[in-house]
Amino acid sequence: MSIWYYLLSLLEEVAMKKKLIKVLLALFVIGILFSGCAKQVQAPKAEKPRKSVEQMVKEAGFEIVDFNYVKGLVGNGLRKFNKVVFIDARPERKYDSGHIPGAISIPDTKFDKYVGQLDQLKVTKDRLLITYCGGYKCVKSYHDAKYLRDKGYTNIKVYLAGMPDWSKKSYAEITYKYAKKLLDKGVLFVDARPALKWKKGTIPGAINIPDTKFMRDPNPYLNVLPEDKNAPIVVFCAGYHCIKSHNVARLLKEKFGYKKVYVYAGGVPEWKAKGFPIVKPGKAVAKKTTAAKKSVSAIKPGPDEGTVDIEFFKTLIDDRPDNIHIVDVRTPEEFEEGHVKGAINIPVDDMYKKGCDYIINKLPKDGYIIFMCASGGRAGEMYFGLKEDCNYKEMDRLYFLDAHVNYDSGRCEVTE
């Protein structure tokens, strides 16, 4: 009887130990599972958001000014370097094709080369300087403002809305380079000087709208202006000290609704000095014959040198032939926030930091290349930098998109 009792007790003890082992194993497994879940539900570390240009400008202590403030200082459109200097921080090409009246060009990437103008103009360190570029997302105006402060200038403000805002609300000033391009394209030129001056000699094809008569009674002149309010018009007179072209341009833009009004401030004196013809009204200029350019089969070119047609580019956003490469020249941070599918990133800043050879070695070795950015400024800077500074030998396969690009909706949206 005692033997059986002993065996039964032994079996119960073994069973109890097995249960304990099972319980311990179960607790161990639960511990692992809970440990894993805890790791899964931990909130990921929030990435530090990239600062907007507006934040950087404000944190640097620069005052941001708006259109009305700038317009009040532009006044009649003539240069007022003894009171205020407007500084266009975009590439020269952008400056040539339209800038705030009276502004000078100091591209941020070529600051040291251009900043000497301020000494030549006898601009004092406390003079009001207003920098601007291609809008709220353009960092170039911020760069120029910082560089100017480093040079000892103390009264610097930033027009952050920049040229896109100005162009919508007022007329722009252009250089002789862009004026010549527009004349060659058949754009209407308007001589704002008195009729006697116009009859003695003017830019070929220009019509005469004297500012004093136009301001007093515009009706006799409206029938010689284009019906299309989007048609570009270039107004000029007797040079940088002549207010007449600004008077006519202001009325055309603000009263009569023409959207693309330009003042060629250099006017007749500069035009003659550059060796361009001055003719009596009605006289034609003999045109030189030029060899026809070879047609481009893969890329549809835009209206200006090196540009790609905007509508054609839109067809390449989601899918494109293997021999067309898109190179985004913005910063790596901007590129990460949104870019065209399949695009590669080669920041234009690397051209100045690392040199031409670095950029050229990064370019795709075959096919066509289209440079793009957020507004066309940096893309054109890459194109003309390779042409003029790097002496790139294969320019016939390079193009750039001169347009505004927005990724806020989650996909690439392109507008002029």
C-alpha positions in Angstrom: 0.0 0.0 0.0 2.8 2.4 0.9 4.7 1.6 -2.4 1.6 2.5 -4.5 1.1 5.7 -2.5 4.7 6.6 -3.0 4.5 6.1 -6.8 1.3 8.1 -7.0 2.8 11.0 -5.1 5.8 10.9 -7.5 3.6 11.1 -10.5 1.7 14.1 -9.1 5.0 15.9 -8.4 6.2 15.4 -12.0 2.9 16.6 -13.4 3.1 19.7 -11.3 6.6 20.5 -12.5 5.5 20.1 -16.2 2.6 22.5 -15.6 5.1 25.0 -14.0 7.4 24.6 -17.0 4.5 25.2 -19.4 3.4 28.3 -17.4 6.9 29.7 -17.5 7.3 29.0 -21.2 3.9 30.8 -21.9 4.9 33.8 -19.8 8.3 33.9 -21.7 6.5 33.9 -25.1 4.0 36.6 -24.0 6.9 38.7 -22.8 8.6 38.5 -26.2 5.3 39.3 -28.0 4.6 42.3 -25.8 8.2 43.5 -26.2 7.9 43.3 -30.0 4.6 45.2 -30.0 6.1 47.9 -27.8 8.7 48.5 -30.5 6.1 48.5 -33.2 3.9 51.1 -31.6 6.7 53.5 -30.7 6.2 56.7 -32.6 9.0 57.2 -35.1 11.3 60.1 -34.5 9.9 63.1 -36.3 12.2 64.4 -39.0 13.2 68.0 -38.6 11.2 69.8 -41.3 13.2 71.8 -43.9 12.8 75.5 -43.3 11.0 77.6 -45.8 12.7 80.6 -47.4 10.4 82.9 -45.5 11.5 81.3 -42.2 15.2 81.7 -43.1 14.7 85.3 -44.1 12.9 86.1 -40.9 15.4 84.2 -38.7 18.2 86.1 -40.3 16.6 89.3 -39.3 15.7 90.7 -42.7 12.4 92.6 -43.2 10.1 91.2 -45.9 8.3 93.8 -48.0 5.4 93.5 -50.3 4.4 94.8 -53.8 2.9 98.0 -52.6 6.0 98.9 -50.7 8.2 98.2 -53.7 5.9 100.0 -56.1 6.0 103.1 -54.0 9.8 103.1 -54.2 9.9 102.3 -58.0 7.7 105.4 -58.5 8.1 106.7 -62.0 10.4 103.8 -63.0 13.7 105.8 -63.3 16.8 104.6 -61.4 17.1 106.2 -58.0 20.5 104.7 -56.8 20.9 107.6 -54.4 17.8 106.4 -52.5 17.2 102.7 -53.1 18.8 99.9 -55.1 16.7 97.0 -56.3 18.9 93.9 -56.7 17.9 91.0 -58.9 19.5 87.8 -57.5 18.4 85.6 -60.4 20.7 84.5 -63.3 21.6 87.2 -65.9 19.3 85.6 -68.5 16.3 86.0 -66.2 17.3 89.6 -65.5 17.6 90.3 -69.3 14.1 89.1 -70.0 12.3 91.1 -67.3 13.2 92.8 -64.1 11.8 95.4 -61.7 12.3 98.9 -63.3 15.6 100.4 -62.2 17.0 97.1 -60.8 20.6 95.9 -61.2 21.7 92.3 -61.6 23.8 90.6 -58.9 23.2 86.8 -59.4 23.8 85.0 -56.1 26.0 82.4 -57.8 28.2 85.1 -59.2 28.0 87.6 -56.3 31.7 88.5 -56.1 31.8 89.2 -59.8 28.8 91.6 -59.8 28.8 93.2 -56.4 31.4 95.8 -57.5 28.6 97.7 -59.2 27.6 99.1 -55.9 30.9 100.8 -55.4 30.8 102.1 -59.0 27.3 103.6 -58.3 28.7 105.1 -55.0 26.1 103.2 -52.9 26.8 103.9 -49.2 26.7 101.1 -46.6 23.4 102.5 -45.1 21.6 102.8 -48.5 18.3 100.9 -48.7 18.9 97.7 -50.7 16.0 95.4 -51.7 16.8 91.9 -53.0 14.3 89.7 -55.0 14.3 86.7 -57.2 11.8 84.1 -58.5 9.1 84.0 -55.8 8.5 82.5 -52.3 10.4 79.3 -52.9 13.4 81.1 -54.5 16.4 81.2 -52.0 18.5 83.5 -54.2 17.2 86.8 -52.7 18.1 85.4 -49.2 21.6 84.5 -50.4 22.2 88.0 -51.8 20.9 89.6 -48.6 23.3 87.6 -46.5 26.2 88.3 -48.8 25.5 92.0 -48.8 25.3 92.1 -45.0 28.7 90.3 -44.9 30.0 93.2 -47.0 28.9 95.7 -44.4 25.6 96.9 -45.9 23.1 97.6 -43.1 19.8 98.5 -44.6 18.6 95.4 -46.5 15.1 94.2 -47.1 13.7 91.2 -49.1 10.8 91.3 -51.6 10.1 87.6 -51.2 7.1 87.4 -53.6 9.6 88.6 -56.2 9.3 88.8 -60.0 6.3 86.5 -60.4 4.3 88.9 -58.2 5.7 92.0 -59.8 5.0 90.8 -63.4 1.3 90.1 -62.6 0.8 93.6 -61.3 3.1 95.9 -63.2 5.3 96.2 -66.3 8.9 94.9 -66.5 12.1 96.4 -67.7 14.3 94.5 -70.2 17.9 94.8 -71.5 19.0 95.4 -75.1 19.8 91.7 -75.5 16.2 90.7 -74.9 14.8 93.7 -76.8 16.7 92.5 -79.9 15.3 89.0 -79.5 11.8 90.4 -79.3 12.3 92.6 -82.3 13.6 89.7 -84.4 10.4 87.8 -83.4 8.2 90.6 -84.8 7.0 92.0 -81.4 5.4 95.4 -81.5 7.8 98.3 -80.5 6.4 101.6 -79.3 8.4 104.9 -79.5 7.1 107.1 -76.7 9.0 110.2 -77.8 7.4 113.2 -79.6 6.4 112.6 -83.2 9.2 114.9 -84.5 11.9 112.7 -82.8 10.3 109.5 -84.1 10.2 110.7 -87.7 14.0 111.5 -87.6 14.9 108.0 -86.7 13.7 105.1 -84.6 14.0 101.4 -83.9 12.9 99.5 -87.1 9.2 98.9 -87.2 8.3 101.0 -84.2 5.0 102.9 -84.1 4.7 106.3 -82.3 2.6 106.9 -79.2 3.9 110.1 -77.6 3.4 109.8 -73.8 2.0 113.3 -73.3 -0.7 112.9 -75.9 -1.5 109.3 -74.8 -2.0 110.3 -71.2 -4.2 113.2 -72.3 -6.4 111.3 -74.8 -5.5 107.6 -75.5 -8.4 106.9 -77.8 -6.7 107.9 -81.1 -3.9 105.4 -80.4 -5.9 102.4 -79.2 -6.7 101.2 -82.7 -3.0 100.7 -83.5 -2.5 98.4 -80.5 -3.1 94.7 -80.6 -6.5 93.3 -79.8 -4.9 90.4 -78.0 -4.2 91.5 -74.4 -1.5 88.8 -74.2 0.5 90.2 -77.1 3.9 91.5 -75.9 4.6 95.2 -76.3 8.0 96.9 -75.9 8.0 100.7 -75.1 11.2 102.8 -75.4 12.3 106.4 -75.6 15.5 108.4 -75.1 17.4 106.3 -72.6 17.7 105.6 -68.9 16.8 109.2 -67.9 13.7 109.3 -70.1 10.4 108.9 -68.3 8.2 108.7 -71.4 8.4 105.0 -71.9 7.5 104.3 -68.3 4.4 106.6 -68.6 3.1 104.7 -71.6 4.0 101.2 -70.3 2.2 102.0 -67.0 -1.0 102.9 -68.8 -0.9 99.9 -71.1 -0.5 97.5 -68.1 -2.6 99.1 -65.4 -5.4 100.8 -67.4 -5.7 98.9 -70.6 -5.0 95.4 -69.4 -2.0 94.4 -71.6 -0.3 91.6 -69.7 3.1 91.5 -71.3 4.4 95.1 -71.3 8.1 95.8 -71.3 10.2 99.0 -71.1 13.5 98.9 -73.0 15.0 101.6 -70.8 18.3 101.9 -72.8 16.2 103.2 -75.7 17.5 104.9 -78.8 20.9 106.0 -77.4 21.9 102.5 -76.2 20.4 100.8 -79.4 22.7 103.0 -81.5 25.7 102.5 -79.3 25.3 98.7 -79.7 25.5 99.0 -83.4 21.8 98.2 -84.1 20.1 100.2 -87.0 18.0 103.3 -86.5 15.7 104.0 -89.4 13.1 106.5 -90.5 9.5 105.2 -90.1 8.4 103.1 -93.0 12.0 102.2 -94.1 12.8 98.5 -94.1 16.1 97.0 -92.9 17.9 94.5 -95.1 18.0 91.2 -93.3 20.9 88.9 -93.5 20.2 85.4 -94.7 21.2 82.7 -92.3 21.6 79.0 -92.9 18.6 77.0 -91.7 19.1 75.2 -88.4 19.0 71.4 -88.4 15.6 70.1 -87.3 15.5 68.3 -83.9 13.6 65.1 -84.2 13.4 64.0 -80.5 12.9 67.3 -78.7 10.5 70.1 -79.5 12.3 73.4 -78.8 10.8 76.3 -77.0 10.8 80.0 -78.2 14.1 81.0 -76.7 17.6 79.6 -77.0 18.0 76.2 -75.2 14.5 76.0 -74.0 12.1 73.0 -74.5 8.5 73.5 -75.5 6.4 73.5 -72.3 3.5 71.5 -73.7 6.0 68.9 -75.1 7.7 68.6 -71.8 4.4 67.9 -70.1 4.1 64.7 -72.2 7.4 63.5 -70.7 6.4 63.8 -67.1 5.0 60.3 -66.5 6.8 58.5 -69.3 9.4 59.3 -71.9 11.7 57.7 -74.5 14.9 56.1 -73.3 17.0 58.7 -75.0 15.5 61.6 -73.1 16.9 62.3 -69.6 15.5 64.8 -67.1 18.1 66.3 -64.8 16.7 68.2 -61.7 19.2 70.9 -60.7 17.6 71.9 -57.4 19.1 71.0 -54.0 19.0 67.4 -52.8 16.5 68.5 -50.1 14.1 70.0 -52.7 14.5 67.0 -54.9 13.5 64.7 -52.0 10.4 66.6 -51.4 9.1 65.9 -54.9 10.5 65.3 -58.4 9.6 63.9 -61.8 9.6 60.2 -62.0 12.9 58.9 -63.3 14.7 62.3 -63.0 18.3 62.4 -61.6 19.5 65.1 -59.3 22.6 67.2 -60.2 22.4 70.5 -58.2 23.6 73.5 -60.2 25.4 74.7 -57.1 27.9 71.9 -57.6 29.0 73.7 -60.8 30.4 76.5 -58.6 31.5 74.3 -55.7 33.0 71.3 -57.5 33.7 72.6 -61.0 32.7 72.0 -64.6 34.4 68.6 -64.9 32.4 67.3 -62.0 29.1 68.3 -63.6 30.1 67.0 -67.1 31.1 63.6 -65.7 27.7 63.4 -63.9 25.7 64.0 -67.1 24.1 61.0 -69.0 26.6 60.1 -71.7 24.1 59.7 -74.5 20.7 61.0 -75.6 19.0 64.3 -74.9 19.1 66.1 -71.5 16.5 68.5 -70.2 17.4 70.5 -67.1 14.5 71.6 -64.8 14.1 73.3 -61.4 11.2 75.2 -59.7 10.9 78.2 -61.9 13.4 77.9 -64.8 16.1 80.1 -63.3 18.5 77.5 -62.1 17.8 75.2 -65.1 18.8 78.0 -67.4 21.8 78.7 -65.2 23.0 75.1 -65.7 22.5 75.3 -69.4 24.3 78.6 -70.0 26.9 77.7 -67.4 27.8 74.6 -69.4 27.8 76.6 -72.6 29.7 79.8 -71.5 31.7 78.8 -68.4 32.4 75.1 -69.1 32.7 75.3 -72.9 30.7 72.0 -73.1 31.1 70.5 -76.6 27.7 68.8 -76.9 25.3 71.7 -76.4 23.0 70.4 -79.2 21.7 67.7 -76.9 21.0 70.0 -73.9 17.7 71.8 -73.2 16.1 73.4 -70.2 12.6 74.0 -69.0 11.8 77.7 -68.5 8.6 77.3 -66.5 7.2 77.2 -63.0 7.0 73.7 -61.5 4.9 72.8 -58.4 4.7 69.6 -56.5 2.3 70.6 -53.7 -0.5 68.5 -55.2 1.7 65.4 -55.0 2.5 65.4 -58.7 4.4 67.6 -61.1 2.4 70.6 -62.3 4.0 72.8 -65.0 2.8 76.4 -65.8 4.4 79.3 -67.7 
